[in-house]
């Protein structure tokens, strides 16, 4: 019987997002094969991609042993240092093309949900489509047909994509466009 995956406050479903996947790999931190491995980015001197288990991320063993961090994001300036450490050192990361701003809501960073293309946005996060178009027009400087083309070009596993976050307190969703 499989051991239950650890819980991550700021990345509640790393299997859905693609950051944790079934694997028979031996974890470099604990030396165990646990049926799951971290599939996201690692920032460390040692090559660890695909060779850590989620449990060693959650309990801080991976960070303590290899000084690894898991994110290339910009956290809000007023984030409590303990929460920043939790996100950077003990929360599974996700692949990005550019560093992105991690949004906050209700006084804390939001939880990462998943990377999305326009199809996933329309199927699971329809309330974000208008916000994304506003971002494309106002922040990325595209308008008219060019803005519509960019919106329609969003892909889950390619650039540009959108990273979706959710507030654990109020349920609000936000999308961060990640483009080359």
C-alpha positions in Angstrom: 0.0 0.0 0.0 1.3 3.5 -0.9 2.3 5.9 1.8 0.2 9.1 1.7 2.0 11.9 0.0 3.0 14.8 2.3 0.9 17.9 2.4 2.3 21.2 1.0 0.5 24.3 2.1 1.6 26.4 -0.9 1.4 23.6 -3.5 -1.5 21.5 -2.4 -1.7 19.1 -5.4 1.8 18.6 -6.8 0.6 15.5 -8.7 -2.0 17.4 -10.6 0.5 20.2 -11.4 3.0 17.7 -12.7 5.6 18.5 -10.0 5.4 15.0 -8.4 5.1 11.8 -10.5 5.2 8.1 -10.0 8.7 6.8 -10.0 10.9 3.9 -8.7 13.9 6.2 -8.4 16.1 6.0 -5.3 15.9 9.4 -3.4 19.3 11.0 -3.1 18.4 12.5 0.3 16.9 9.5 2.2 18.1 6.6 0.1 14.6 5.1 -0.2 12.4 4.2 -3.1 8.9 5.5 -2.2 7.0 5.3 -5.5 7.0 9.0 -6.1 9.6 11.5 -7.1 9.8 15.2 -7.5 9.8 16.2 -11.2 10.2 19.9 -10.9 13.2 22.2 -11.0 16.0 22.0 -8.4 18.4 24.9 -7.7 21.6 23.3 -6.2 25.2 22.6 -6.9 24.4 18.8 -7.0 22.4 17.5 -9.9 19.1 16.3 -8.3 16.5 16.6 -11.0 14.1 13.7 -10.7 16.1 12.2 -7.7 14.3 13.5 -4.6 11.2 12.2 -2.9 8.4 14.5 -1.9 8.9 13.5 1.8 12.5 14.8 1.8 11.2 18.1 0.4 8.4 18.4 2.9 10.5 17.7 6.0 13.4 19.9 4.9 15.9 16.9 4.5 16.6 17.7 0.9 17.4 21.4 1.6 19.5 20.5 4.7 21.5 17.9 2.9 22.0 19.7 -0.5 21.2 23.4 0.2 18.6 22.9 -2.6 15.8 25.4 -3.3 12.8 24.7 -5.5 11.6 28.0 -7.0 12.6 30.7 -9.4 9.9 33.1 -8.3 9.7 36.5 -6.7 7.8 36.4 -3.4 5.9 39.5 -2.1 8.3 41.7 -0.1 6.3 41.5 3.1 6.2 37.7 3.3 7.2 36.4 6.7 10.8 34.9 6.5 9.5 31.6 7.8 6.9 31.4 5.1 9.5 32.4 2.4 11.7 29.6 3.7 8.8 27.1 3.6 8.1 28.0 -0.1 11.7 28.1 -1.2 13.1 25.1 0.7 10.1 22.8 1.5 7.6 23.3 -1.3 7.8 21.5 -4.6 8.5 23.9 -7.4 7.2 24.1 -11.0 8.9 24.8 -14.3 8.9 28.4 -15.5 10.3 30.1 -18.5 10.9 33.3 -16.6 10.9 34.1 -12.9 7.3 35.0 -11.9 5.7 37.0 -9.1 4.1 34.7 -6.5 0.8 36.3 -5.7 -0.6 36.8 -2.2 -4.2 37.1 -1.0 -5.8 37.5 2.5 -2.3 38.3 3.9 -0.4 35.2 2.8 1.0 33.8 -0.4 -1.5 31.8 -2.5 -1.1 28.1 -3.2 0.1 27.0 -6.6 -2.6 25.0 -8.5 -1.2 24.2 -12.0 0.2 25.4 -15.3 -2.5 26.0 -17.8 -3.0 26.7 -21.4 -6.2 28.5 -22.7 -8.0 25.1 -22.9 -7.4 24.4 -19.2 -8.2 28.0 -18.2 -11.6 27.8 -20.0 -12.3 24.3 -18.5 -11.3 24.9 -14.9 -10.5 28.6 -14.3 -12.9 30.5 -16.6 -13.0 33.5 -14.3 -9.4 34.2 -15.1 -9.8 34.7 -18.9 -10.7 38.4 -18.6 -7.9 39.0 -16.1 -5.4 37.3 -18.4 -6.6 39.5 -21.4 -6.2 42.6 -19.2 -2.6 41.5 -18.4 -1.8 40.9 -22.0 -3.1 44.4 -23.0 -1.9 46.5 -20.0 1.2 44.7 -18.8 2.5 43.1 -22.0 1.5 45.9 -24.3 -0.5 43.9 -26.9 -3.8 45.0 -28.2 -6.5 43.9 -30.7 -5.8 40.8 -32.8 -2.3 40.5 -31.3 -3.7 40.3 -27.8 -6.3 37.7 -28.8 -3.6 35.6 -30.6 -1.5 35.6 -27.4 -4.4 34.6 -25.3 -5.3 31.8 -27.7 -1.6 30.7 -27.8 -1.4 29.8 -24.1 -0.3 26.2 -23.7 0.1 24.1 -20.5 3.5 22.7 -21.4 5.0 25.5 -23.6 5.5 29.2 -23.7 3.4 31.2 -23.2 1.5 29.5 -20.4 -0.3 30.7 -17.3 0.5 29.6 -13.7 -2.7 29.4 -11.6 -2.7 30.2 -7.9 -5.6 29.9 -5.4 -6.1 31.5 -2.0 -6.7 28.9 0.7 -8.8 31.4 2.8 -11.2 32.9 0.3 -10.8 30.7 -2.8 -9.8 33.6 -5.2 -7.8 32.6 -8.2 -5.0 34.4 -10.0 -3.1 33.7 -13.1 0.5 34.7 -13.9 1.5 34.6 -17.5 4.9 33.0 -18.1 6.3 33.8 -21.6 9.8 33.7 -23.1 
